[in-house]
Amino acid sequence: MLNNLKKMMLLFSIGILVSCIENNNIPYKDVVLEIDTIYVPDHFKFGTIDTIHIAYSLPDDCSEFRSVYYQYQDTARILAINALMYDRAICVTSISNRVIKFPIEVFQMEAFVFKLWKGEGVNGVGIYQEIVVPVEY
């Protein structure tokens, strides 16, 4: 199962590289997009690899998924979407809703706290939605 995960991550990395090569003549900037929601199981089983589904939206046809921002913070995980925004003369505003599968290695006994990035508040402080998933042994 771990080898399949490594193969999947390698193919994902190659896909990102190819998409960057195809668009290398168009200027772009990296942006962080909020996560609409995640779909998680009722619980994780310790010592396994489980999958969550992450729903996000691209604001227009000049935006492209790059990767999942996934940062450890003790037993919590901060999640956001890293995207590319191409600098084109014309961008069609058409919200594109997407869902991706994301593997989670369950090697902590404490419950997982997913902190979904929802943007910045008025003082530049991050706003997060928290979702807790218990771990069974």
Buried (B, 14 or more C-beta within 10 A) or exposed (E): EEEEEEEEEEEEEEEBEEBEEEEEEEEBEEEBBBBBEBEBEEBBEEEEBBEBEBBBBBBBBBBBBBBBBBEEEEEBBBBBBBBBBBEEEEBEEEEEEEEBEEBBEBEEEEEBBBBBBBEEEEEEEEEBBEBEBEBEE
